[in-house]
Amino acid sequence: MDIKKYLNGQKEAVDSFLRSYFREQIRPPVLQEAMLYSLFAGGKRIRPILALAAFEACGGTAPEILAYASTLELIHTYSLIHDDLPAMDNDDLRRGKPTNHKVYGEAVAILAGDALLTEAFCILSDPSWSPSLPVSHLLRASREIALASGARGMVAGQVQDMLSEKAEPDEGTLEFIHRNKTAALILASVRLGPILRGSGDKEFSAMSRFGQKIGLAFQVIDDILDVEGETEELGKPRGSDEDRKKMTYPRLYGVVKSREIANQLISDALSSLDIFPAEADPLREIAQYLLNRRS
């Protein structure tokens, strides 16, 4: 299959929904402007696309869950806005553009992130977006995303990431940071498919293994790109992790070993999909795409 065509098509669907959803004016206007500034700053929409592809692999059709999958991008964007703040990573660039707080100030940036996170759950709690889905499936999906986003997932990983700057890297702490800060929301994205489809335990377990592996691989590759990538491709300064002495895979294992780890994780992820038919091919192709990405 043409994976770039698939990714572009699904990205356009997600973008179209998000633009339509935010067509209604939010006041004061600067709040909406700040929210949309980061939301449409050039993200690839990998998390919602993973949810859509997983739902298709389980026998559904992507439009059925487009609204709910799109919430993953709201949550991801909120996390990036906060991650860039002076109190955290203090970044000036994100996706090649000035970070939110550089444009709108710290206070509005914080509140724009808060608003995006909250708006995600406004969508998730509204069954009218897809009346054919059982409300029990939607409730389970909402809890899955909440767990991945909060103190048992992304927030915990971010706190540990900050606490571990300049610390001597160790395997246990490194894995905790990556499994929570990045992999947790990717895992939830993949699990959204079988949850909303109402798939059985076998399918849910296989999809969970896939999500765990690609989620961790995504961050390992991100760590490698911080060492090997170019600022123009990354959209942020190269070597920023090393400058802050962050706990990363290359810092602990070196680049060569880190790439071997990423390759093995993707291989394991692909094996997890063996029980699924050709409808899971987009997920297989996305896994390879993530391994070979340059930004």
WOVEN-V241421 format. One record per pair of residues at least 24 apart in sequence whose ideal C-beta (glycine too) atoms are under 10 Angstrom apart, sorted by sequence separation. I is the first residue (numbers start at 1). GAP is how many residues later the second one is. D is the distance in whole Angstrom. If there is no record, write none. Layout:
# WOVEN-V241421
I GAP D
I GAP D
This chain:
# WOVEN-V241421
15 24 9
45 24 9
47 24 9
48 24 5
49 24 9
85 24 7
121 24 8
156 24 5
157 24 3
158 24 10
187 24 4
190 24 7
223 24 9
224 24 9
226 24 8
227 24 9
266 24 7
267 24 9
15 25 7
45 25 8
47 25 4
48 25 5
84 25 8
85 25 7
120 25 7
121 25 7
155 25 8
156 25 8
157 25 7
186 25 6
187 25 6
189 25 10
190 25 8
223 25 4
224 25 7
225 25 10
226 25 10
265 25 10
266 25 5
46 26 9
47 26 6
48 26 9
120 26 10
153 26 9
154 26 6
155 26 9
157 26 8
185 26 10
186 26 9
187 26 9
189 26 9
222 26 9
223 26 5
224 26 6
265 26 9
266 26 10
18 27 9
45 27 9
46 27 9
81 27 10
82 27 8
153 27 5
154 27 6
157 27 7
184 27 9
186 27 10
187 27 9
188 27 9
222 27 9
223 27 5
227 27 10
228 27 7
15 28 9
45 28 6
47 28 8
48 28 9
81 28 6
82 28 7
85 28 9
121 28 9
152 28 8
153 28 8
154 28 8
156 28 8
157 28 10
183 28 8
184 28 9
186 28 6
187 28 5
220 28 9
221 28 9
223 28 8
227 28 6
262 28 9
263 28 7
14 29 9
44 29 10
47 29 6
81 29 8
84 29 10
120 29 8
151 29 10
153 29 10
154 29 9
155 29 10
183 29 7
186 29 4
187 29 9
219 29 9
220 29 5
223 29 9
262 29 6
14 30 10
15 30 7
18 30 9
43 30 7
46 30 9
81 30 10
82 30 10
83 30 9
153 30 9
154 30 6
183 30 9
185 30 8
186 30 9
219 30 8
220 30 9
223 30 10
14 31 5
17 31 9
45 31 9
81 31 6
82 31 5
153 31 4
154 31 6
183 31 8
184 31 7
186 31 9
224 31 6
227 31 9
228 31 9
11 32 9
13 32 9
78 32 10
81 32 4
82 32 9
117 32 7
148 32 9
152 32 8
153 32 7
183 32 3
186 32 6
223 32 9
224 32 10
259 32 9
11 33 7
12 33 9
14 33 9
15 33 10
40 33 10
43 33 7
80 33 8
81 33 9
117 33 10
179 33 8
182 33 6
183 33 5
186 33 9
216 33 10
220 33 9
11 34 5
14 34 5
39 34 7
43 34 7
78 34 8
79 34 8
82 34 10
150 34 9
153 34 9
154 34 9
182 34 8
183 34 9
224 34 5
10 35 7
11 35 9
13 35 9
14 35 7
39 35 7
77 35 9
78 35 4
81 35 7
82 35 9
148 35 9
149 35 8
153 35 8
180 35 10
182 35 10
183 35 7
223 35 6
224 35 6
8 36 10
10 36 10
13 36 9
41 36 8
77 36 8
78 36 7
80 36 10
81 36 10
148 36 4
149 36 7
179 36 7
182 36 6
183 36 6
7 37 7
8 37 10
11 37 9
14 37 10
39 37 10
40 37 9
43 37 8
78 37 8
79 37 9
147 37 8
148 37 5
178 37 8
179 37 6
182 37 4
183 37 10
221 37 9
224 37 10
7 38 8
10 38 8
11 38 7
14 38 8
39 38 5
75 38 10
78 38 4
79 38 8
148 38 9
178 38 6
181 38 7
182 38 9
220 38 6
221 38 8
224 38 7
7 39 8
10 39 5
13 39 8
35 39 9
38 39 5
39 39 9
41 39 9
74 39 10
77 39 6
78 39 4
145 39 10
148 39 7
149 39 8
178 39 10
220 39 8
223 39 9
9 40 9
10 40 10
37 40 10
38 40 8
41 40 10
76 40 9
77 40 9
78 40 9
145 40 8
147 40 10
148 40 4
178 40 9
179 40 9
182 40 7
220 40 10
221 40 10
222 40 10
10 41 10
36 41 10
39 41 10
74 41 9
75 41 7
78 41 9
147 41 7
148 41 8
175 41 8
178 41 4
182 41 10
220 41 6
221 41 5
7 42 6
10 42 6
35 42 8
38 42 7
39 42 10
74 42 5
75 42 6
78 42 8
146 42 9
177 42 8
178 42 7
220 42 4
221 42 10
6 43 8
10 43 8
35 43 9
38 43 5
73 43 9
74 43 7
77 43 10
144 43 9
145 43 5
148 43 9
219 43 9
220 43 10
37 44 9
74 44 9
75 44 10
76 44 10
144 44 5
145 44 8
148 44 10
178 44 9
217 44 8
218 44 9
220 44 10
221 44 9
71 45 10
74 45 6
75 45 5
143 45 10
144 45 10
174 45 10
178 45 8
216 45 9
217 45 5
220 45 7
221 45 9
6 46 10
7 46 10
10 46 10
17 46 10
21 46 8
35 46 9
38 46 9
71 46 10
74 46 4
75 46 9
145 46 9
174 46 10
216 46 9
217 46 8
219 46 10
220 46 10
6 47 8
20 47 10
34 47 8
73 47 9
74 47 9
141 47 9
144 47 6
145 47 7
217 47 9
218 47 9
14 48 10
18 48 10
71 48 8
72 48 8
74 48 9
144 48 7
217 48 4
218 48 10
13 49 7
17 49 5
18 49 10
21 49 8
71 49 4
74 49 8
75 49 10
174 49 9
216 49 6
217 49 5
13 50 8
16 50 9
17 50 6
21 50 10
70 50 9
71 50 8
74 50 10
141 50 8
145 50 10
215 50 9
216 50 10
217 50 10
43 51 10
44 51 10
71 51 9
140 51 9
141 51 5
144 51 6
213 51 9
214 51 7
217 51 9
10 52 7
14 52 7
17 52 9
18 52 6
22 52 10
42 52 9
43 52 7
68 52 9
71 52 5
72 52 10
140 52 10
141 52 10
143 52 9
144 52 10
213 52 5
214 52 7
216 52 10
217 52 7
9 53 9
13 53 6
14 53 10
17 53 5
18 53 10
21 53 9
41 53 6
42 53 4
70 53 7
71 53 5
141 53 10
142 53 10
212 53 9
213 53 7
216 53 9
16 54 10
41 54 5
42 54 7
141 54 5
213 54 9
214 54 9
215 54 9
14 55 7
15 55 9
18 55 7
41 55 8
42 55 7
68 55 7
137 55 10
140 55 5
141 55 6
213 55 5
214 55 5
10 56 9
13 56 9
14 56 5
17 56 10
18 56 8
38 56 7
41 56 5
67 56 6
68 56 6
139 56 10
140 56 8
212 56 9
213 56 4
214 56 9
13 57 9
38 57 9
41 57 10
67 57 9
137 57 10
138 57 9
212 57 8
213 57 9
14 58 9
15 58 9
41 58 9
68 58 9
71 58 10
137 58 6
138 58 7
140 58 9
210 58 9
211 58 8
213 58 9
214 58 9
10 59 9
14 59 6
18 59 10
38 59 9
41 59 9
67 59 8
68 59 10
70 59 10
136 59 10
137 59 5
209 59 8
210 59 5
213 59 7
236 59 10
37 60 8
137 60 8
209 60 7
210 60 8
212 60 9
233 60 9
234 60 8
235 60 7
37 61 9
38 61 8
67 61 9
68 61 7
137 61 6
210 61 9
211 61 9
233 61 5
234 61 6
11 62 10
37 62 10
38 62 5
67 62 4
68 62 7
134 62 9
136 62 9
157 62 9
209 62 8
210 62 4
233 62 4
37 63 6
66 63 8
67 63 7
133 63 6
148 63 10
209 63 4
210 63 6
232 63 9
65 64 8
66 64 8
133 64 9
134 64 7
208 64 8
209 64 9
229 64 10
230 64 8
35 65 9
38 65 9
64 65 9
65 65 6
68 65 8
133 65 9
206 65 10
207 65 8
229 65 6
230 65 9
34 66 6
37 66 6
38 66 9
64 66 5
130 66 8
206 66 5
207 66 8
210 66 9
228 66 9
229 66 7
34 67 9
37 67 7
63 67 9
148 67 10
205 67 9
206 67 7
64 68 7
65 68 7
206 68 8
207 68 9
222 68 10
225 68 8
34 69 8
35 69 10
64 69 7
68 69 10
89 69 10
177 69 9
178 69 9
206 69 5
207 69 8
214 69 9
218 69 10
221 69 7
225 69 7
33 70 9
34 70 4
68 70 7
71 70 9
75 70 7
79 70 8
88 70 7
177 70 6
178 70 9
205 70 9
206 70 7
210 70 9
217 70 8
221 70 7
225 70 7
33 71 8
34 71 9
38 71 8
71 71 9
75 71 10
78 71 9
83 71 10
88 71 10
176 71 10
177 71 9
178 71 8
220 71 10
221 71 9
222 71 9
37 72 9
65 72 10
69 72 10
89 72 9
174 72 10
203 72 7
211 72 10
214 72 8
218 72 6
221 72 7
31 73 9
35 73 10
39 73 9
60 73 9
65 73 9
68 73 6
72 73 7
75 73 8
76 73 9
82 73 9
88 73 9
89 73 9
174 73 5
202 73 7
203 73 8
207 73 9
210 73 7
214 73 5
217 73 6
218 73 9
221 73 10
222 73 10
30 74 7
34 74 5
38 74 7
68 74 9
71 74 7
75 74 5
88 74 6
173 74 6
174 74 7
175 74 10
206 74 9
210 74 9
213 74 8
217 74 7
30 75 10
33 75 9
34 75 7
37 75 8
38 75 8
79 75 6
83 75 7
87 75 9
174 75 7
215 75 10
218 75 9
34 76 10
35 76 9
36 76 9
65 76 9
72 76 9
78 76 10
79 76 9
82 76 8
89 76 10
165 76 10
169 76 9
207 76 9
214 76 6
31 77 7
34 77 8
35 77 5
39 77 7
68 77 9
72 77 9
168 77 10
169 77 9
170 77 8
174 77 9
175 77 10
210 77 8
214 77 9
30 78 6
34 78 4
35 78 8
38 78 8
76 78 9
79 78 10
83 78 9
166 78 8
167 78 8
169 78 5
171 78 10
174 78 6
33 79 9
34 79 9
35 79 10
75 79 8
79 79 8
83 79 10
165 79 5
166 79 4
167 79 10
168 79 9
169 79 7
173 79 10
174 79 9
190 79 10
28 80 10
31 80 7
32 80 9
35 80 6
36 80 10
39 80 10
161 80 10
165 80 6
166 80 9
167 80 6
169 80 9
30 81 10
31 81 6
34 81 8
35 81 6
164 81 9
165 81 6
166 81 9
169 81 10
171 81 7
30 82 9
34 82 10
162 82 10
164 82 7
165 82 8
169 82 5
170 82 8
171 82 9
183 82 10
190 82 10
31 83 10
32 83 9
161 83 10
164 83 4
168 83 10
169 83 4
31 84 6
35 84 8
162 84 9
163 84 9
164 84 10
168 84 9
169 84 9
161 85 7
161 86 7
160 87 9
161 87 10
193 87 10
26 89 8
51 90 9
193 90 9
26 93 9
190 93 8
51 94 10
190 96 10
22 97 9
21 98 8
83 98 9
21 101 10
21 102 7
79 102 9
79 103 10
186 104 9
17 106 9
76 106 10
79 106 8
21 108 10
76 109 6
75 110 7
76 110 9
17 112 9
72 113 7
75 113 9
76 113 9
72 114 9
75 114 10
72 116 8
73 116 10
72 117 5
69 120 8
72 120 8
71 121 9
69 123 7
68 124 7
69 124 9
65 127 7
68 127 10
69 127 9
65 128 8
68 128 7
65 130 10
62 131 10
65 131 5
64 132 8
65 132 8
57 133 9
60 133 7
64 133 9
59 134 10
60 134 10
50 135 10
51 135 10
54 135 7
55 135 10
58 135 5
59 135 10
96 135 9
50 136 7
53 136 9
54 136 5
57 136 6
58 136 5
60 136 7
96 136 8
50 137 10
51 137 8
52 137 9
53 137 8
54 137 8
55 137 7
56 137 8
57 137 8
58 137 9
60 137 5
96 137 9
99 137 9
47 138 6
50 138 10
51 138 5
54 138 7
55 138 4
58 138 9
59 138 6
60 138 9
93 138 8
96 138 9
97 138 8
47 139 6
50 139 4
51 139 7
54 139 3
55 139 8
58 139 4
59 139 10
60 139 9
95 139 9
96 139 4
97 139 10
46 140 8
49 140 8
50 140 5
51 140 9
52 140 9
53 140 7
54 140 7
55 140 9
57 140 9
58 140 9
59 140 8
95 140 4
96 140 8
47 141 8
48 141 7
50 141 10
51 141 4
52 141 8
54 141 9
55 141 6
56 141 9
58 141 5
93 141 9
94 141 7
95 141 8
47 142 4
50 142 8
51 142 6
54 142 9
55 142 6
57 142 9
58 142 10
93 142 6
94 142 6
46 143 8
47 143 9
50 143 8
54 143 8
93 143 5
48 144 9
51 144 10
55 144 9
59 144 9
92 144 8
93 144 7
47 145 9
51 145 8
54 145 9
58 145 6
91 145 6
92 145 8
57 146 8
58 146 9
91 146 8
89 147 9
93 147 9
92 148 10
54 149 10
57 149 10
58 149 8
91 149 7
57 150 7
90 150 10
89 151 8
84 152 9
89 152 9
54 153 6
57 153 9
90 154 9
89 155 7
54 156 8
54 157 8
89 157 9
50 160 9
50 161 8
50 164 8
50 165 9
46 168 10
47 168 10
47 171 10
46 172 8
42 193 7
41 194 9
96 199 9
95 200 9
57 216 8
59 217 10
57 218 10
58 218 8
59 218 9
54 219 10
57 219 5
60 219 9
57 220 8
59 220 7
62 220 10
57 221 9
58 221 8
54 222 9
57 222 5
58 222 9
56 223 6
57 223 4
55 224 10
56 224 8
57 224 8
56 225 9
57 225 8
53 226 9
54 226 8
56 226 7
57 226 6
53 227 8
56 227 8
57 227 9
53 228 9
54 228 9
53 229 4
54 229 6
52 230 8
53 230 5
53 231 9
50 232 9
53 232 9
54 232 10
49 233 8
50 233 7
53 233 6
49 234 10
50 236 7
49 237 7
50 237 10
46 240 8
50 240 10
46 243 9
46 244 8
44 245 10
46 247 9
44 249 9
44 251 9
42 253 10
10 272 8
6 275 9
7 275 9
6 276 6
10 276 10
1 277 9
3 278 9
7 278 9
3 279 7
6 279 7
7 279 7
1 280 6
6 280 8
1 281 7
3 281 9
4 281 9
3 282 4
7 282 7
1 283 9
2 283 9
3 283 7
6 283 10
1 284 6
3 285 8
4 285 8
3 286 6
